């Protein structure tokens, strides 16, 4: 269930004082000491998550990033203005998390802008993981939902949507404003030793992440939209009729069409980093290739795109069958059978094998639980769509007697978005006092993450 729990990048400890910078005016000594302390806190938070230490969380990572970001932008500004000078060639050590390598390296990134990019990348992924952690604590559909639990679920889903939209806006901003700065460094420096630059340093990857996160937000919003009919879903047999308070099938279809389009476009953007030599391979490949996006993310996007497309066809069929006043029963049969076929594609042996391993880390028990939960999600949809196929087929064979049109002759409507990424506003620098506006201790969004 979206969003994906992303692996986070990790970094090495680094002193930002006299060993790294020359401060000609000696006016930034305290700032650099504070920056080192903030970066150390950030590195410790990332290491705690990577090592699965008790109490480690995405919230702690977000908190550490908010403390460090103002110093990164301040150092970059001071370097541009020659207020700070490099003492030696810069090397910010980062271990990427979204690029496949045979042996996962720690890469020396030769630019403060590359450091800034990886901090923003971590911020994006941590916000998404924070949303994931909120959703993971909500009662499951199989539980008896009390009034208090329903309020908690509603608030949790809304909070997760907001976090995912914030993360998407951050990714879009990074693609437009930071990736071009890193591109110039990447073009000048070539490879990082014997390694290619990570996929996640390109603007296409950030735009793909933004689309993925907006799609995840829509899937989460659909869960919220369907919450009022959860008792019907749990206790009534699948199939017609829909309860009176059920959301519009037409709306659900258009939402899922938009979601499927976003996941598909995201996968295409994340593939655009691939070398020309790789393009001869099938675009459907989800296997790990060095220098390409990690296979777990490929699998996730493929699976969610297929599932969203199948659910869009299901709701197009239900809309034709329930709201067509008996004139579109044959069309309803065509839509729901196509939905059933697409869901069964997710159950195909080869595809199922490719869908394995969507969790990260060493916890085999956790991986089994997550795979079981994902499989149950598809199974529930297959059971539901089978009921709609039986109902509409029986209605058509006994009452309507309408021809079932080929699916290729039916018109698929455009998808419908219900929100977009939230614009990101950079935090003010800790090292450059703004002429006007808020102090450096206040920033847009302060306190909104907790």
QUIHUDA-V322451 format. One record per residue. RES is the residue in three letters. PHI is phi in whole degrees, -180 to 180 (none if undefined). Layout:
BEGIN
res=RES phi=PHI
res=RES phi=PHI
END
This chain:
BEGIN
res=UNK phi=none
res=UNK phi=-59
res=UNK phi=-86
res=UNK phi=-67
res=UNK phi=-84
res=UNK phi=-78
res=UNK phi=-75
res=UNK phi=-98
res=UNK phi=-63
res=UNK phi=-129
res=UNK phi=-139
res=UNK phi=-95
res=UNK phi=-64
res=UNK phi=-152
res=UNK phi=-87
res=UNK phi=-101
res=UNK phi=-93
res=UNK phi=-66
res=UNK phi=-76
res=UNK phi=-113
res=UNK phi=-123
res=UNK phi=-104
res=UNK phi=-110
res=UNK phi=-57
res=UNK phi=-93
res=UNK phi=57
res=UNK phi=-94
res=UNK phi=-118
res=UNK phi=-60
res=UNK phi=-66
res=UNK phi=-60
res=UNK phi=-68
res=UNK phi=-65
res=UNK phi=-66
res=UNK phi=-64
res=UNK phi=-62
res=UNK phi=-63
res=UNK phi=-67
res=UNK phi=-68
res=UNK phi=-62
res=UNK phi=-60
res=UNK phi=-63
res=UNK phi=-62
res=UNK phi=-66
res=UNK phi=-64
res=UNK phi=-66
res=UNK phi=-65
res=UNK phi=-63
res=UNK phi=-68
res=UNK phi=-62
res=UNK phi=-88
res=UNK phi=55
res=UNK phi=-71
res=UNK phi=-57
res=UNK phi=86
res=UNK phi=-68
res=UNK phi=-157
res=UNK phi=-65
res=UNK phi=-63
res=UNK phi=-65
res=UNK phi=-65
res=UNK phi=-60
res=UNK phi=-60
res=UNK phi=-67
res=UNK phi=-64
res=UNK phi=-62
res=UNK phi=-78
res=UNK phi=-95
res=UNK phi=-52
res=UNK phi=-60
res=UNK phi=-76
res=UNK phi=-62
res=UNK phi=-66
res=UNK phi=-66
res=UNK phi=-63
res=UNK phi=-61
res=UNK phi=-65
res=UNK phi=-64
res=UNK phi=-66
res=UNK phi=-63
res=UNK phi=-94
res=UNK phi=62
res=UNK phi=-77
res=UNK phi=-128
res=UNK phi=-128
res=UNK phi=-70
res=UNK phi=-79
res=UNK phi=-152
res=UNK phi=-59
res=UNK phi=-71
res=UNK phi=-154
res=UNK phi=-91
res=UNK phi=-83
res=UNK phi=-134
res=UNK phi=-109
res=UNK phi=-70
res=UNK phi=-121
res=UNK phi=-113
res=UNK phi=-116
res=UNK phi=-80
res=UNK phi=-134
res=UNK phi=-60
res=UNK phi=-126
res=UNK phi=-61
res=UNK phi=-94
res=UNK phi=-101
res=UNK phi=-97
res=UNK phi=-86
res=UNK phi=-87
res=UNK phi=-92
res=UNK phi=-163
res=UNK phi=-66
res=UNK phi=-70
res=UNK phi=-67
res=UNK phi=-60
res=UNK phi=-59
res=UNK phi=-62
res=UNK phi=-70
res=UNK phi=-66
res=UNK phi=-67
res=UNK phi=-61
res=UNK phi=-62
res=UNK phi=-59
res=UNK phi=-59
res=UNK phi=-68
res=UNK phi=-68
res=UNK phi=-62
res=UNK phi=-63
res=UNK phi=-66
res=UNK phi=-63
res=UNK phi=-61
res=UNK phi=-60
res=UNK phi=-67
res=UNK phi=-65
res=UNK phi=-66
res=UNK phi=-68
res=UNK phi=-92
res=UNK phi=-78
res=UNK phi=-58
res=UNK phi=-82
res=UNK phi=-59
res=UNK phi=-80
res=UNK phi=-79
res=UNK phi=-78
res=UNK phi=-95
res=UNK phi=-83
res=UNK phi=-62
res=UNK phi=-66
res=UNK phi=-67
res=UNK phi=-63
res=UNK phi=-64
res=UNK phi=-66
res=UNK phi=-64
res=UNK phi=-59
res=UNK phi=-65
res=UNK phi=-66
res=UNK phi=-64
res=UNK phi=-63
res=UNK phi=-64
res=UNK phi=-64
res=UNK phi=-59
res=UNK phi=-62
res=UNK phi=-64
res=UNK phi=-66
res=UNK phi=-69
res=UNK phi=-63
res=UNK phi=-63
res=UNK phi=-64
res=UNK phi=-63
res=UNK phi=-64
res=UNK phi=-64
res=UNK phi=-62
res=UNK phi=-63
res=UNK phi=-64
res=UNK phi=-60
res=UNK phi=-83
res=UNK phi=-114
res=UNK phi=-111
res=UNK phi=-58
res=UNK phi=-61
res=UNK phi=-68
res=UNK phi=-74
res=UNK phi=-57
res=UNK phi=-65
res=UNK phi=-69
res=UNK phi=-63
res=UNK phi=-67
res=UNK phi=-79
res=UNK phi=-94
res=UNK phi=72
res=UNK phi=-76
res=UNK phi=-94
res=UNK phi=69
res=UNK phi=-94
res=UNK phi=-107
res=UNK phi=-75
res=UNK phi=-62
res=UNK phi=-63
res=UNK phi=-54
res=UNK phi=-74
res=UNK phi=-94
res=UNK phi=-99
res=UNK phi=-63
res=UNK phi=-61
res=UNK phi=-64
res=UNK phi=-68
res=UNK phi=-66
res=UNK phi=-63
res=UNK phi=-63
res=UNK phi=-61
res=UNK phi=-64
res=UNK phi=-60
res=UNK phi=-70
res=UNK phi=-66
res=UNK phi=-62
res=UNK phi=-59
res=UNK phi=-64
res=UNK phi=-67
res=UNK phi=-61
res=UNK phi=-66
res=UNK phi=-66
res=UNK phi=-64
res=UNK phi=-58
res=UNK phi=-67
res=UNK phi=-64
res=UNK phi=-88
res=UNK phi=-57
res=UNK phi=-62
res=UNK phi=-101
res=UNK phi=-59
res=UNK phi=-59
res=UNK phi=-63
res=UNK phi=-62
res=UNK phi=-78
res=UNK phi=-111
res=UNK phi=-92
res=UNK phi=-65
res=UNK phi=-67
res=UNK phi=106
res=UNK phi=-73
res=UNK phi=-90
res=UNK phi=-78
res=UNK phi=-67
res=UNK phi=-62
res=UNK phi=-92
res=UNK phi=-72
res=UNK phi=-59
res=UNK phi=-59
res=UNK phi=-59
res=UNK phi=-63
res=UNK phi=-63
res=UNK phi=-61
res=UNK phi=-61
res=UNK phi=-67
res=UNK phi=-64
res=UNK phi=-68
res=UNK phi=-63
res=UNK phi=-65
res=UNK phi=-62
res=UNK phi=-61
res=UNK phi=-64
res=UNK phi=-65
res=UNK phi=-63
res=UNK phi=-65
res=UNK phi=-65
res=UNK phi=-62
res=UNK phi=-61
res=UNK phi=-65
res=UNK phi=-66
res=UNK phi=-71
res=UNK phi=-81
res=UNK phi=-66
res=UNK phi=-76
res=UNK phi=-64
res=UNK phi=-64
res=UNK phi=-59
res=UNK phi=-68
res=UNK phi=-86
res=UNK phi=-71
res=UNK phi=-73
res=UNK phi=-79
res=UNK phi=-60
res=UNK phi=-69
res=UNK phi=-85
res=UNK phi=-61
res=UNK phi=-118
res=UNK phi=-79
res=UNK phi=-76
res=UNK phi=-127
res=UNK phi=-58
res=UNK phi=89
res=UNK phi=-103
res=UNK phi=-62
res=UNK phi=-60
res=UNK phi=-63
res=UNK phi=-61
res=UNK phi=-72
res=UNK phi=-59
res=UNK phi=-63
res=UNK phi=-59
res=UNK phi=-65
res=UNK phi=-64
res=UNK phi=-66
res=UNK phi=-67
res=UNK phi=-65
res=UNK phi=-62
res=UNK phi=-67
res=UNK phi=-63
res=UNK phi=-64
res=UNK phi=-63
res=UNK phi=-69
res=UNK phi=-62
res=UNK phi=-66
res=UNK phi=-60
res=UNK phi=-74
res=UNK phi=-64
res=UNK phi=-67
res=UNK phi=-65
res=UNK phi=-63
res=UNK phi=-66
res=UNK phi=-75
res=UNK phi=-90
res=UNK phi=-113
res=UNK phi=-89
res=UNK phi=54
res=UNK phi=81
res=UNK phi=-93
res=UNK phi=-127
res=UNK phi=-67
res=UNK phi=-61
res=UNK phi=-64
res=UNK phi=-61
res=UNK phi=-61
res=UNK phi=-62
res=UNK phi=-63
res=UNK phi=-71
res=UNK phi=-69
res=UNK phi=-66
res=UNK phi=-61
res=UNK phi=-61
res=UNK phi=-63
res=UNK phi=-70
res=UNK phi=-66
res=UNK phi=-66
res=UNK phi=-62
res=UNK phi=-68
res=UNK phi=-92
res=UNK phi=-59
res=UNK phi=-56
res=UNK phi=-68
res=UNK phi=-66
res=UNK phi=-59
res=UNK phi=-63
res=UNK phi=-70
res=UNK phi=-83
res=UNK phi=-71
res=UNK phi=80
res=UNK phi=-81
res=UNK phi=-106
res=UNK phi=-118
res=UNK phi=99
res=UNK phi=-103
res=UNK phi=-76
res=UNK phi=-63
res=UNK phi=-63
res=UNK phi=-64
res=UNK phi=-61
res=UNK phi=-63
res=UNK phi=-64
res=UNK phi=-68
res=UNK phi=-66
res=UNK phi=-64
res=UNK phi=-64
res=UNK phi=-65
res=UNK phi=-62
res=UNK phi=-62
res=UNK phi=-63
res=UNK phi=-68
res=UNK phi=-60
res=UNK phi=-63
res=UNK phi=-68
res=UNK phi=-64
res=UNK phi=-63
res=UNK phi=-67
res=UNK phi=-68
res=UNK phi=-61
res=UNK phi=-66
res=UNK phi=-67
res=UNK phi=-62
res=UNK phi=-62
res=UNK phi=-64
res=UNK phi=-74
res=UNK phi=-64
res=UNK phi=-64
res=UNK phi=-62
res=UNK phi=-72
res=UNK phi=-76
res=UNK phi=-113
res=UNK phi=-126
res=UNK phi=-81
res=UNK phi=54
res=UNK phi=-102
res=UNK phi=-67
res=UNK phi=-93
res=UNK phi=-71
res=UNK phi=-60
res=UNK phi=-62
res=UNK phi=-69
res=UNK phi=-91
res=UNK phi=-89
res=UNK phi=-93
res=UNK phi=-90
res=UNK phi=-71
res=UNK phi=-73
res=UNK phi=-70
res=UNK phi=-128
res=UNK phi=-82
res=UNK phi=-114
res=UNK phi=-164
res=UNK phi=-130
res=UNK phi=-62
res=UNK phi=-85
res=UNK phi=-57
res=UNK phi=-96
res=UNK phi=-113
res=UNK phi=-59
res=UNK phi=-74
res=UNK phi=-65
res=UNK phi=-70
res=UNK phi=-84
res=UNK phi=-110
res=UNK phi=-128
res=UNK phi=-74
res=UNK phi=-68
res=UNK phi=-67
res=UNK phi=-136
res=UNK phi=92
res=UNK phi=-70
res=UNK phi=-70
res=UNK phi=-72
res=UNK phi=-94
res=UNK phi=-120
res=UNK phi=-155
res=UNK phi=-61
res=UNK phi=91
res=UNK phi=-59
res=UNK phi=83
res=UNK phi=-90
res=UNK phi=-99
res=UNK phi=-127
END
